[in-house]
Amino acid sequence: MTPRIDQAKTHGELVAEQELADPEFREEWERLSIARAVAASVIAYRADHALTQRELAALLDVPQPQVARVESGEYEPSHKTLMRLAGRLGLEFTISITAAGREPTQLTKRAREGVLATYEHSQSALRFSASR
């Protein structure tokens, strides 16, 4: 029996179910939170500027598949990729790494309030914010 539309689960609900059931999935989902935040920023930029992936790739001077890879949110972007995105597109990224459970003291109020993703691992926490 097919569920009615009003009974269909959202992406978030499906992820939450999987996350609760599988600790390895939860770890991987949390690890890629930064990649998904970067992907969302790049996709938003591309949409705001009505660009195709090919056109964005030309602006970044990279092959189109590299844009697709970044936008997938499935791969952690390197600092070199983040620098290219910031320099060529005027995006701003802030990364803070502290001991887990400790609030960052060197972030501006705007960066602290704009944290898009946090990943805790091995007694440390990485916080990521972005702005356009």
HUWOLIN-V491033 format. One record per residue. N is the residue number from 0. RES is the residue in one small letter. PSI is psi in whole degrees, -180 to 180 (999 if undefined). OMEGA is omega as a letter, one per 30 degrees, with the letter a starting at -180 (NA if undefined). Layout:
n = {N	N}
res = {RES	RES}
psi = {PSI	PSI}
omega = {OMEGA	OMEGA}
This chain:
n = {0	1	2	3	4	5	6	7	8	9	10	11	12	13	14	15	16	17	18	19	20	21	22	23	24	25	26	27	28	29	30	31	32	33	34	35	36	37	38	39	40	41	42	43	44	45	46	47	48	49	50	51	52	53	54	55	56	57	58	59	60	61	62	63	64	65	66	67	68	69	70	71	72	73	74	75	76	77	78	79	80	81	82	83	84	85	86	87	88	89	90	91	92	93	94	95	96	97	98	99	100	101	102	103	104	105	106	107	108	109	110	111	112	113	114	115	116	117	118	119	120	121	122	123	124	125	126	127	128	129	130	131}
res = {m	t	p	r	i	d	q	a	k	t	h	g	e	l	v	a	e	q	e	l	a	d	p	e	f	r	e	e	w	e	r	l	s	i	a	r	a	v	a	a	s	v	i	a	y	r	a	d	h	a	l	t	q	r	e	l	a	a	l	l	d	v	p	q	p	q	v	a	r	v	e	s	g	e	y	e	p	s	h	k	t	l	m	r	l	a	g	r	l	g	l	e	f	t	i	s	i	t	a	a	g	r	e	p	t	q	l	t	k	r	a	r	e	g	v	l	a	t	y	e	h	s	q	s	a	l	r	f	s	a	s	r}
psi = {130	132	148	158	-42	-9	-8	143	147	166	-45	-40	-41	-42	-44	-43	-46	-42	-45	-34	-21	104	-34	-40	-45	-45	-45	-41	-45	-41	-36	9	-36	-45	-41	-35	-41	-44	-46	-40	-44	-43	-42	-43	-47	-41	-43	-30	9	49	146	168	-38	-43	-40	-40	-41	-41	-37	-10	47	162	149	-39	-26	-37	-45	-40	-46	-45	-18	-27	14	0	134	124	143	165	-31	-42	-45	-39	-40	-45	-44	-48	-42	-29	-8	19	158	129	140	128	130	132	124	175	145	141	-2	129	139	140	-16	0	146	163	-43	-44	-40	-42	-20	18	122	-27	145	137	120	133	137	51	20	162	135	126	141	131	156	151	160	999}
omega = {a	l	l	a	a	l	a	a	l	l	a	l	l	l	a	l	a	a	a	a	a	a	l	l	a	l	a	l	l	l	a	a	l	l	l	l	l	l	a	l	a	l	l	l	a	l	a	a	l	a	l	l	l	l	l	l	l	l	a	a	l	l	a	l	l	l	l	l	l	a	l	a	a	a	l	l	l	l	l	l	l	l	l	l	a	a	a	a	a	l	l	l	l	l	l	l	a	l	l	l	a	l	l	a	a	l	l	l	l	l	l	a	a	a	a	a	l	l	l	a	l	l	l	l	l	l	a	l	a	l	l	NA}
